[in-house]
Amino acid sequence: MSTQNKAISVIIPTYNRAELLRHTLVSLTKQSLSQQAFEVIVVDDGSVDHSEAVCQEFKQSLDIKYFHQQDKGFRAGKARNIGAAIAEGDYLIFIDTSVVLSSQALEKHLQVHQASEQPTSIIGYVYAFGLRGKEIEHIEPMMSSDNADVSLMYLDSIGANDQRHGQYELMGADLSRWPAPFDIFWTCHVSVERKLFLSVGGFDENFTSWGGEDVDLGIRLFQAGSRFHMQKDICSFHWPHPEEGEESKNNEGVNIAQDLHKKYQLWETSFYGDLYGEPHMSLNEVIARFGGRSELELVG
């Protein structure tokens, strides 16, 4: 398929999750946005499974590129930077393997960006994100990447909300009123202008364990004057599957919070570890409850 005049580049890092990748790619074939308006870039962080073969299956239905880098440990930030470097779109949409987009997701991302008067970073709403154990067993039979919209309606009806939903209820959906919107800039489903992404230096490739590189990028986007935007109908769902290394991720999360605190002199968010005795208190809630500094002082 032609790669000319792309408005959007969808960048997907992956690692040994070929069948989950298939679900993500199927949802991209169902988009209301013209297939001529976007490209898909899969950057493989060293898989030894059949991920490349899965990508080849979509050569006729998607403008898809596949890049494989040698397995040298967790390098999701580098994988996303590679995708951005070869991207042709004006806007970059980062999604994780296992994220299944609604049929209008790309079109709505593009509409918001094109209507915005200032650089904008969009945070997609991800249903079923953070489910565990029996919750996964209950909903998985109802999931479909062929008809993601029906699955999304089901998930909404049973309250399988985005893991950040409680923060949206507490702080409101207008992220321009949040003191630290970058704290929920999780690259499972986000978008940003390519020029802005490149101008702030992309992902910091020094993050070589799970998590942190996305919030770090969000902080620099915030410093550069980006507006942060979330709307619930720019949505997707996280295909249910058991997560590996949950205990390790929790331990790494504490280190990530401390590293970001040192780098930017921010409060450590307990979303990355139970640092305040209340495991679901986000950075924004900490500031709202206890802070007195302005948003600019937070990252100045």
HELIX and SHEET records of a PDB file:
HELIX    1   1 ALA A   18  THR A   29  1                                  12    
HELIX    2   2 GLN A   35  ALA A   37  5                                   3    
HELIX    3   3 SER A   51  GLU A   57  1                                   7    
HELIX    4   4 ALA A   76  ILE A   86  1                                  11    
HELIX    5   5 ALA A  105  ALA A  115  1                                  11    
HELIX    6   6 LYS A  134  ILE A  139  1                                   6    
HELIX    7   7 GLU A  140  MET A  142  5                                   3    
HELIX    8   8 ALA A  148  SER A  157  1                                  10    
HELIX    9   9 HIS A  165  MET A  171  1                                   7    
HELIX   10  10 LEU A  175  ARG A  177  5                                   3    
HELIX   11  11 PRO A  181  ILE A  184  5                                   4    
HELIX   12  12 ARG A  194  SER A  199  1                                   6    
HELIX   13  13 GLU A  213  GLN A  223  1                                  11    
HELIX   14  14 GLU A  246  TYR A  264  1                                  19    
HELIX   15  15 SER A  270  TYR A  272  5                                   3    
HELIX   16  16 LEU A  283  PHE A  290  1                                   8    
HELIX   17  17 GLU A  295  VAL A  299  1                                   5    
SHEET    1   A 7 ILE A  64  HIS A  68  0                                        
SHEET    2   A 7 PHE A  38  ASP A  44  1                                        
SHEET    3   A 7 ILE A   8  THR A  14  1                                        
SHEET    4   A 7 TYR A  91  ILE A  95  1                                        
SHEET    5   A 7 HIS A 189  GLU A 193 -1                                        
SHEET    6   A 7 THR A 120  ILE A 123 -1                                        
SHEET    7   A 7 ARG A 227  HIS A 229  1                                        
SHEET    1   B 3 VAL A  99  LEU A 101  0                                        
SHEET    2   B 3 CYS A 235  HIS A 238 -1                                        
SHEET    3   B 3 TYR A 125  TYR A 127  1                                        
END                                                                             
